[in-house]
Amino acid sequence: MPAGIKIGITGLPGAGKTHALRRVIEMLEQDEMVIGGMLTEPIIEKDDRVGFNIIDWMTKEKGIFAHVNIDSNIVVGKYGVDIDILEKIGVNAINHASEEAELIVIDEVGKMEVESILFIEAVRKSMETEKPLILTLHKKSRNPLLQDIRRRDDVRILEVTSINRNLLPHKIIKLLKGELL
């Protein structure tokens, strides 16, 4: 695997960024690759998304970091954001992966997550490692961190759509293996 390859997956909300990332993780874990970092998953109640869990992929520790019922100073859309949970689970997962994993995953660099200075620092630090990295990126955010990531020469940005959702994970695997440069 080429050292330091960085891949950003972007797309509209609901396009399948996390789905594509999870598929890549499944394929690489079949090859016994050690993967670490943070993933988000929606919390669904009665067919409605009411929040998001954050998961440390290596330890499987999980917590609710955004929810319609969280009372917080930070509100994004209809969700109150628990920055403490993001930092306790997500930031620690990114930092641990930067040291211990063969591949770092960060899902997602989005509006809620960039409210944390520690999250921004962890993402920037992981971008400087020689390890391969896959991030999912909010498509329209003008946050300085997202703009910096998009401008980097060493980051390959891929957009997931309903048309390429099932093929994109295979393309990402080929990029990670150096077959599509």
CYANA upper distance limits for C-alpha pairs under 8 A (distance plus 0.5 A):
  1 MET  CA    176 LEU  CA      6.26
  1 MET  CA    177 LYS  CA      5.14
  1 MET  CA    178 GLY  CA      6.77
  2 PRO  CA    132 PRO  CA      7.97
  2 PRO  CA    176 LEU  CA      7.12
  2 PRO  CA    177 LYS  CA      7.06
  2 PRO  CA    178 GLY  CA      6.44
  3 ALA  CA    130 GLU  CA      6.06
  3 ALA  CA    131 LYS  CA      6.20
  3 ALA  CA    132 PRO  CA      6.55
  4 GLY  CA    129 THR  CA      7.18
  4 GLY  CA    130 GLU  CA      4.67
  4 GLY  CA    131 LYS  CA      5.05
  4 GLY  CA    132 PRO  CA      5.03
  4 GLY  CA    133 LEU  CA      7.66
  5 ILE  CA    130 GLU  CA      8.42
  5 ILE  CA    131 LYS  CA      7.64
  5 ILE  CA    132 PRO  CA      5.18
  5 ILE  CA    133 LEU  CA      6.92
  5 ILE  CA    154 ASP  CA      7.33
  5 ILE  CA    155 VAL  CA      7.60
  5 ILE  CA    176 LEU  CA      7.35
  6 LYS  CA    127 MET  CA      8.15
  6 LYS  CA    132 PRO  CA      6.16
  6 LYS  CA    133 LEU  CA      5.25
  6 LYS  CA    134 ILE  CA      6.40
  6 LYS  CA    135 LEU  CA      8.43
  6 LYS  CA    154 ASP  CA      6.80
  6 LYS  CA    155 VAL  CA      5.23
  6 LYS  CA    156 ARG  CA      6.75
  7 ILE  CA    133 LEU  CA      6.75
  7 ILE  CA    134 ILE  CA      5.26
  7 ILE  CA    135 LEU  CA      6.84
  7 ILE  CA    155 VAL  CA      5.97
  7 ILE  CA    156 ARG  CA      5.30
  7 ILE  CA    157 ILE  CA      6.39
  7 ILE  CA    158 LEU  CA      7.86
  7 ILE  CA    172 ILE  CA      8.31
  8 GLY  CA    134 ILE  CA      6.31
  8 GLY  CA    135 LEU  CA      5.34
  8 GLY  CA    136 THR  CA      6.11
  8 GLY  CA    137 LEU  CA      6.85
  8 GLY  CA    155 VAL  CA      7.13
  8 GLY  CA    156 ARG  CA      6.51
  8 GLY  CA    157 ILE  CA      5.06
  8 GLY  CA    158 LEU  CA      6.59
  9 ILE  CA     17 LYS  CA      6.67
  9 ILE  CA    134 ILE  CA      7.91
  9 ILE  CA    135 LEU  CA      6.60
  9 ILE  CA    136 THR  CA      5.08
  9 ILE  CA    137 LEU  CA      6.43
  9 ILE  CA    157 ILE  CA      6.45
  9 ILE  CA    158 LEU  CA      5.51
  9 ILE  CA    159 GLU  CA      6.23
  9 ILE  CA    160 VAL  CA      7.22
 10 THR  CA     17 LYS  CA      6.95
 10 THR  CA    136 THR  CA      6.27
 10 THR  CA    137 LEU  CA      5.41
 10 THR  CA    138 HIS  CA      6.67
 10 THR  CA    139 LYS  CA      5.93
 10 THR  CA    157 ILE  CA      7.54
 10 THR  CA    158 LEU  CA      6.65
 10 THR  CA    159 GLU  CA      5.23
 10 THR  CA    160 VAL  CA      6.65
 11 GLY  CA     15 ALA  CA      6.35
 11 GLY  CA     16 GLY  CA      8.10
 11 GLY  CA     17 LYS  CA      7.07
 11 GLY  CA    137 LEU  CA      8.11
 11 GLY  CA    138 HIS  CA      7.54
 11 GLY  CA    139 LYS  CA      5.88
 11 GLY  CA    159 GLU  CA      5.71
 11 GLY  CA    160 VAL  CA      5.72
 11 GLY  CA    161 THR  CA      7.12
 12 LEU  CA    138 HIS  CA      8.02
 12 LEU  CA    139 LYS  CA      6.51
 12 LEU  CA    161 THR  CA      8.46
 13 PRO  CA    138 HIS  CA      8.37
 15 ALA  CA    160 VAL  CA      6.79
 15 ALA  CA    161 THR  CA      6.05
 15 ALA  CA    162 SER  CA      6.68
 15 ALA  CA    165 ARG  CA      8.23
 16 GLY  CA     20 ALA  CA      6.50
 16 GLY  CA    160 VAL  CA      6.97
 16 GLY  CA    161 THR  CA      7.69
 16 GLY  CA    162 SER  CA      8.05
 16 GLY  CA    165 ARG  CA      6.92
 17 LYS  CA     21 LEU  CA      6.78
 17 LYS  CA    136 THR  CA      6.68
 17 LYS  CA    160 VAL  CA      6.73
 18 THR  CA     22 ARG  CA      6.53
 18 THR  CA     39 LEU  CA      8.25
 18 THR  CA     40 THR  CA      8.12
 18 THR  CA     41 GLU  CA      8.44
 18 THR  CA    107 ASP  CA      7.26
 18 THR  CA    136 THR  CA      7.60
 19 HIS  CA     23 ARG  CA      6.73
 20 ALA  CA     24 VAL  CA      6.87
 20 ALA  CA    160 VAL  CA      8.33
 20 ALA  CA    165 ARG  CA      7.04
 20 ALA  CA    166 ASN  CA      7.84
 20 ALA  CA    168 LEU  CA      7.26
 20 ALA  CA    169 PRO  CA      5.99
 21 LEU  CA     25 ILE  CA      6.75
 21 LEU  CA    134 ILE  CA      8.26
 21 LEU  CA    136 THR  CA      8.26
 21 LEU  CA    169 PRO  CA      7.52
 22 ARG  CA     26 GLU  CA      6.67
 23 ARG  CA     27 MET  CA      6.81
 23 ARG  CA    169 PRO  CA      6.69
 24 VAL  CA     28 LEU  CA      6.69
 24 VAL  CA    169 PRO  CA      5.74
 24 VAL  CA    170 HIS  CA      7.92
 24 VAL  CA    172 ILE  CA      7.72
 24 VAL  CA    173 ILE  CA      7.17
 25 ILE  CA     29 GLU  CA      6.43
 25 ILE  CA     35 ILE  CA      7.85
 26 GLU  CA     30 GLN  CA      6.83
 27 MET  CA     31 ASP  CA      7.45
 28 LEU  CA     32 GLU  CA      7.14
 28 LEU  CA     33 MET  CA      6.17
 28 LEU  CA    173 ILE  CA      8.39
 29 GLU  CA     33 MET  CA      5.55
 29 GLU  CA     34 VAL  CA      7.44
 29 GLU  CA     35 ILE  CA      7.92
 33 MET  CA    102 GLU  CA      7.06
 33 MET  CA    103 LEU  CA      8.17
 34 VAL  CA    101 ALA  CA      5.72
 34 VAL  CA    102 GLU  CA      5.73
 34 VAL  CA    103 LEU  CA      7.15
 35 ILE  CA     57 TRP  CA      7.76
 35 ILE  CA     58 MET  CA      7.29
 35 ILE  CA     97 ALA  CA      7.78
 35 ILE  CA    101 ALA  CA      5.69
 35 ILE  CA    102 GLU  CA      6.37
 35 ILE  CA    103 LEU  CA      5.43
 35 ILE  CA    104 ILE  CA      6.63
 35 ILE  CA    105 VAL  CA      7.79
 36 GLY  CA     56 ASP  CA      7.77
 36 GLY  CA     57 TRP  CA      5.76
 36 GLY  CA     58 MET  CA      5.51
 36 GLY  CA     93 ALA  CA      7.32
 36 GLY  CA     94 ILE  CA      7.63
 36 GLY  CA     96 HIS  CA      7.92
 36 GLY  CA     97 ALA  CA      5.06
 36 GLY  CA     98 SER  CA      8.45
 36 GLY  CA    100 GLU  CA      8.22
 36 GLY  CA    101 ALA  CA      5.81
 36 GLY  CA    102 GLU  CA      8.22
 36 GLY  CA    103 LEU  CA      6.93
 36 GLY  CA    104 ILE  CA      5.76
 36 GLY  CA    105 VAL  CA      6.66
 37 GLY  CA     56 ASP  CA      6.40
 37 GLY  CA     57 TRP  CA      6.05
 37 GLY  CA     58 MET  CA      7.46
 37 GLY  CA     90 GLY  CA      7.80
 37 GLY  CA     93 ALA  CA      5.25
 37 GLY  CA     94 ILE  CA      4.99
 37 GLY  CA     95 ASN  CA      8.25
 37 GLY  CA     96 HIS  CA      7.89
 37 GLY  CA     97 ALA  CA      5.80
 37 GLY  CA    104 ILE  CA      5.89
 37 GLY  CA    105 VAL  CA      5.27
 37 GLY  CA    106 ILE  CA      6.18
 38 MET  CA     54 ILE  CA      7.22
 38 MET  CA     55 ILE  CA      5.95
 38 MET  CA     56 ASP  CA      5.30
 38 MET  CA     57 TRP  CA      6.17
 38 MET  CA     89 ILE  CA      8.33
 38 MET  CA     90 GLY  CA      5.81
 38 MET  CA     91 VAL  CA      8.39
 38 MET  CA     93 ALA  CA      6.20
 38 MET  CA     94 ILE  CA      6.78
 38 MET  CA    105 VAL  CA      6.73
 38 MET  CA    106 ILE  CA      5.65
 38 MET  CA    107 ASP  CA      6.45
 39 LEU  CA     54 ILE  CA      6.29
 39 LEU  CA     55 ILE  CA      5.68
 39 LEU  CA     56 ASP  CA      7.24
 39 LEU  CA     57 TRP  CA      7.22
 39 LEU  CA     90 GLY  CA      8.43
 39 LEU  CA    105 VAL  CA      7.92
 39 LEU  CA    106 ILE  CA      6.71
 39 LEU  CA    107 ASP  CA      5.11
 39 LEU  CA    108 GLU  CA      7.47
 40 THR  CA     52 PHE  CA      6.82
 40 THR  CA     53 ASN  CA      6.03
 40 THR  CA     54 ILE  CA      5.04
 40 THR  CA     55 ILE  CA      6.62
 40 THR  CA    107 ASP  CA      6.38
 40 THR  CA    108 GLU  CA      7.37
 41 GLU  CA     52 PHE  CA      5.99
 41 GLU  CA     53 ASN  CA      5.75
 41 GLU  CA     54 ILE  CA      7.05
 41 GLU  CA     55 ILE  CA      8.34
 42 PRO  CA     49 ARG  CA      6.80
 42 PRO  CA     50 VAL  CA      8.08
 42 PRO  CA     51 GLY  CA      6.36
 42 PRO  CA     52 PHE  CA      4.93
 42 PRO  CA     53 ASN  CA      6.81
 43 ILE  CA     49 ARG  CA      6.18
 43 ILE  CA     50 VAL  CA      6.22
 43 ILE  CA     51 GLY  CA      5.46
 43 ILE  CA     52 PHE  CA      5.72
 43 ILE  CA     53 ASN  CA      7.14
 44 ILE  CA     48 ASP  CA      5.84
 44 ILE  CA     49 ARG  CA      5.00
 44 ILE  CA     50 VAL  CA      6.43
 44 ILE  CA     51 GLY  CA      7.86
 45 GLU  CA     49 ARG  CA      6.93
 45 GLU  CA     50 VAL  CA      7.14
 50 VAL  CA     67 HIS  CA      6.17
 50 VAL  CA     68 VAL  CA      6.08
 50 VAL  CA     79 TYR  CA      8.15
 51 GLY  CA     64 ILE  CA      7.96
 51 GLY  CA     65 PHE  CA      8.24
 51 GLY  CA     66 ALA  CA      5.59
 51 GLY  CA     67 HIS  CA      4.36
 51 GLY  CA     68 VAL  CA      6.67
 51 GLY  CA     79 TYR  CA      7.07
 52 PHE  CA     64 ILE  CA      6.47
 52 PHE  CA     65 PHE  CA      6.60
 52 PHE  CA     66 ALA  CA      5.65
 52 PHE  CA     67 HIS  CA      6.86
 53 ASN  CA     62 LYS  CA      7.01
 53 ASN  CA     63 GLY  CA      5.86
 53 ASN  CA     64 ILE  CA      4.83
 53 ASN  CA     65 PHE  CA      6.23
 53 ASN  CA     66 ALA  CA      7.57
 54 ILE  CA     62 LYS  CA      6.09
 54 ILE  CA     63 GLY  CA      5.99
 54 ILE  CA     64 ILE  CA      6.77
 54 ILE  CA     65 PHE  CA      6.76
 54 ILE  CA     86 LEU  CA      7.50
 54 ILE  CA     89 ILE  CA      7.56
 54 ILE  CA     90 GLY  CA      7.06
 55 ILE  CA     60 LYS  CA      6.44
 55 ILE  CA     61 GLU  CA      6.17
 55 ILE  CA     62 LYS  CA      4.95
 55 ILE  CA     63 GLY  CA      7.29
 55 ILE  CA     89 ILE  CA      7.39
 55 ILE  CA     90 GLY  CA      7.42
 56 ASP  CA     60 LYS  CA      5.59
 56 ASP  CA     61 GLU  CA      5.78
 56 ASP  CA     62 LYS  CA      7.01
 56 ASP  CA     89 ILE  CA      6.55
 56 ASP  CA     90 GLY  CA      6.73
 56 ASP  CA     93 ALA  CA      5.61
 57 TRP  CA     61 GLU  CA      8.10
 57 TRP  CA     93 ALA  CA      7.75
 58 MET  CA     93 ALA  CA      7.95
 58 MET  CA     97 ALA  CA      8.31
 61 GLU  CA     89 ILE  CA      7.50
 62 LYS  CA     89 ILE  CA      7.63
 63 GLY  CA     85 ILE  CA      6.91
 63 GLY  CA     89 ILE  CA      7.82
 64 ILE  CA     82 ASP  CA      8.17
 64 ILE  CA     85 ILE  CA      7.54
 65 PHE  CA     81 VAL  CA      6.22
 65 PHE  CA     82 ASP  CA      5.30
 65 PHE  CA     83 ILE  CA      7.37
 65 PHE  CA     85 ILE  CA      5.99
 65 PHE  CA     86 LEU  CA      6.36
 66 ALA  CA     70 ILE  CA      7.37
 66 ALA  CA     79 TYR  CA      6.08
 66 ALA  CA     80 GLY  CA      5.94
 66 ALA  CA     81 VAL  CA      4.88
 66 ALA  CA     82 ASP  CA      6.49
 67 HIS  CA     78 LYS  CA      8.40
 67 HIS  CA     79 TYR  CA      5.36
 67 HIS  CA     80 GLY  CA      5.99
 67 HIS  CA     81 VAL  CA      7.31
 68 VAL  CA     78 LYS  CA      6.34
 68 VAL  CA     79 TYR  CA      5.07
 68 VAL  CA     80 GLY  CA      6.41
 69 ASN  CA     79 TYR  CA      8.04
 69 ASN  CA     80 GLY  CA      7.44
 70 ILE  CA     79 TYR  CA      7.64
 70 ILE  CA     80 GLY  CA      5.27
 70 ILE  CA     81 VAL  CA      7.26
 70 ILE  CA     82 ASP  CA      7.82
 71 ASP  CA     80 GLY  CA      6.22
 71 ASP  CA     81 VAL  CA      8.48
 72 SER  CA     80 GLY  CA      5.68
 72 SER  CA     81 VAL  CA      6.57
 72 SER  CA     82 ASP  CA      7.30
 73 ASN  CA     80 GLY  CA      8.05
 73 ASN  CA     81 VAL  CA      8.42
 74 ILE  CA     80 GLY  CA      6.47
 74 ILE  CA     81 VAL  CA      6.05
 74 ILE  CA     82 ASP  CA      8.31
 74 ILE  CA    115 GLU  CA      8.27
 75 VAL  CA     79 TYR  CA      6.02
 75 VAL  CA     80 GLY  CA      4.99
 75 VAL  CA     81 VAL  CA      6.43
 76 VAL  CA     80 GLY  CA      7.07
 76 VAL  CA     81 VAL  CA      7.75
 76 VAL  CA    111 LYS  CA      7.57
 76 VAL  CA    112 MET  CA      6.70
 81 VAL  CA    112 MET  CA      7.25
 82 ASP  CA     86 LEU  CA      7.11
 83 ILE  CA     87 GLU  CA      6.61
 83 ILE  CA    113 GLU  CA      8.47
 83 ILE  CA    115 GLU  CA      8.07
 83 ILE  CA    116 SER  CA      6.92
 84 ASP  CA     88 LYS  CA      6.41
 85 ILE  CA     89 ILE  CA      6.35
 85 ILE  CA     90 GLY  CA      7.94
 86 LEU  CA     90 GLY  CA      5.41
 86 LEU  CA     91 VAL  CA      7.00
 86 LEU  CA    113 GLU  CA      7.86
 86 LEU  CA    116 SER  CA      8.47
 86 LEU  CA    119 PHE  CA      8.26
 87 GLU  CA     91 VAL  CA      5.17
 87 GLU  CA     92 ASN  CA      7.13
 87 GLU  CA    116 SER  CA      8.00
 87 GLU  CA    118 LEU  CA      7.26
 87 GLU  CA    119 PHE  CA      7.10
 88 LYS  CA     92 ASN  CA      6.47
 89 ILE  CA     93 ALA  CA      6.46
 90 GLY  CA     94 ILE  CA      6.77
 90 GLY  CA    119 PHE  CA      8.11
 91 VAL  CA     95 ASN  CA      6.69
 91 VAL  CA    118 LEU  CA      7.29
 91 VAL  CA    119 PHE  CA      5.93
 91 VAL  CA    122 ALA  CA      6.68
 92 ASN  CA     96 HIS  CA      6.42
 93 ALA  CA     97 ALA  CA      6.50
 94 ILE  CA     98 SER  CA      6.63
 94 ILE  CA    104 ILE  CA      7.63
 94 ILE  CA    105 VAL  CA      8.14
 94 ILE  CA    106 ILE  CA      7.62
 94 ILE  CA    122 ALA  CA      6.91
 94 ILE  CA    123 VAL  CA      7.82
 94 ILE  CA    126 SER  CA      7.77
 95 ASN  CA     99 GLU  CA      7.14
 95 ASN  CA    122 ALA  CA      6.71
 95 ASN  CA    126 SER  CA      7.87
 96 HIS  CA    100 GLU  CA      6.47
 96 HIS  CA    101 ALA  CA      8.09
 97 ALA  CA    101 ALA  CA      5.16
 97 ALA  CA    102 GLU  CA      8.30
 97 ALA  CA    103 LEU  CA      7.95
 97 ALA  CA    104 ILE  CA      6.17
 98 SER  CA    104 ILE  CA      6.96
 98 SER  CA    126 SER  CA      6.30
 98 SER  CA    129 THR  CA      7.52
 98 SER  CA    131 LYS  CA      8.00
102 GLU  CA    131 LYS  CA      7.00
102 GLU  CA    132 PRO  CA      7.78
103 LEU  CA    131 LYS  CA      6.66
103 LEU  CA    132 PRO  CA      5.72
103 LEU  CA    133 LEU  CA      6.26
103 LEU  CA    134 ILE  CA      8.29
104 ILE  CA    126 SER  CA      8.22
104 ILE  CA    131 LYS  CA      7.62
104 ILE  CA    132 PRO  CA      6.90
104 ILE  CA    133 LEU  CA      5.17
104 ILE  CA    134 ILE  CA      6.89
105 VAL  CA    133 LEU  CA      6.29
105 VAL  CA    134 ILE  CA      5.42
105 VAL  CA    135 LEU  CA      6.28
106 ILE  CA    123 VAL  CA      8.48
106 ILE  CA    133 LEU  CA      8.37
106 ILE  CA    134 ILE  CA      6.90
106 ILE  CA    135 LEU  CA      5.16
106 ILE  CA    136 THR  CA      6.99
107 ASP  CA    135 LEU  CA      6.29
107 ASP  CA    136 THR  CA      5.58
107 ASP  CA    137 LEU  CA      8.15
108 GLU  CA    113 GLU  CA      7.84
108 GLU  CA    135 LEU  CA      7.04
108 GLU  CA    136 THR  CA      5.36
108 GLU  CA    137 LEU  CA      6.35
108 GLU  CA    138 HIS  CA      7.73
109 VAL  CA    113 GLU  CA      6.56
109 VAL  CA    114 VAL  CA      7.29
109 VAL  CA    135 LEU  CA      7.57
109 VAL  CA    136 THR  CA      6.64
109 VAL  CA    137 LEU  CA      5.49
109 VAL  CA    138 HIS  CA      6.72
109 VAL  CA    146 LEU  CA      7.75
110 GLY  CA    114 VAL  CA      6.72
110 GLY  CA    137 LEU  CA      6.66
110 GLY  CA    138 HIS  CA      5.32
110 GLY  CA    141 SER  CA      7.79
111 LYS  CA    115 GLU  CA      7.54
111 LYS  CA    138 HIS  CA      7.78
111 LYS  CA    141 SER  CA      7.49
111 LYS  CA    143 ASN  CA      8.46
113 GLU  CA    119 PHE  CA      7.23
114 VAL  CA    119 PHE  CA      7.15
114 VAL  CA    120 ILE  CA      6.60
114 VAL  CA    143 ASN  CA      8.20
114 VAL  CA    145 LEU  CA      8.25
116 SER  CA    120 ILE  CA      6.91
117 ILE  CA    121 GLU  CA      6.71
118 LEU  CA    122 ALA  CA      6.60
119 PHE  CA    123 VAL  CA      6.69
120 ILE  CA    124 ARG  CA      6.69
120 ILE  CA    145 LEU  CA      7.47
121 GLU  CA    125 LYS  CA      6.58
122 ALA  CA    126 SER  CA      6.62
123 VAL  CA    127 MET  CA      6.69
124 ARG  CA    128 GLU  CA      7.20
125 LYS  CA    129 THR  CA      7.40
126 SER  CA    133 LEU  CA      8.30
127 MET  CA    133 LEU  CA      7.91
132 PRO  CA    176 LEU  CA      7.98
137 LEU  CA    146 LEU  CA      7.71
138 HIS  CA    146 LEU  CA      8.34
141 SER  CA    146 LEU  CA      7.46
142 ARG  CA    146 LEU  CA      7.23
142 ARG  CA    147 GLN  CA      6.79
143 ASN  CA    147 GLN  CA      6.76
144 PRO  CA    148 ASP  CA      6.50
145 LEU  CA    149 ILE  CA      6.74
146 LEU  CA    150 ARG  CA      6.67
147 GLN  CA    151 ARG  CA      6.69
148 ASP  CA    152 ARG  CA      6.88
149 ILE  CA    155 VAL  CA      7.60
150 ARG  CA    155 VAL  CA      7.55
150 ARG  CA    157 ILE  CA      7.71
151 ARG  CA    155 VAL  CA      8.47
160 VAL  CA    164 ASN  CA      6.66
160 VAL  CA    165 ARG  CA      6.10
160 VAL  CA    168 LEU  CA      7.46
161 THR  CA    165 ARG  CA      6.06
164 ASN  CA    168 LEU  CA      6.21
165 ARG  CA    169 PRO  CA      8.13
166 ASN  CA    170 HIS  CA      8.50
167 LEU  CA    171 LYS  CA      7.08
168 LEU  CA    172 ILE  CA      6.67
169 PRO  CA    173 ILE  CA      6.76
170 HIS  CA    174 LYS  CA      6.85
171 LYS  CA    175 LEU  CA      6.75
171 LYS  CA    180 LEU  CA      8.34
172 ILE  CA    176 LEU  CA      6.63
173 ILE  CA    177 LYS  CA      6.67
174 LYS  CA    178 GLY  CA      6.68
174 LYS  CA    179 GLU  CA      5.50
174 LYS  CA    180 LEU  CA      6.29
175 LEU  CA    179 GLU  CA      6.21
175 LEU  CA    180 LEU  CA      5.40
175 LEU  CA    181 LEU  CA      6.88
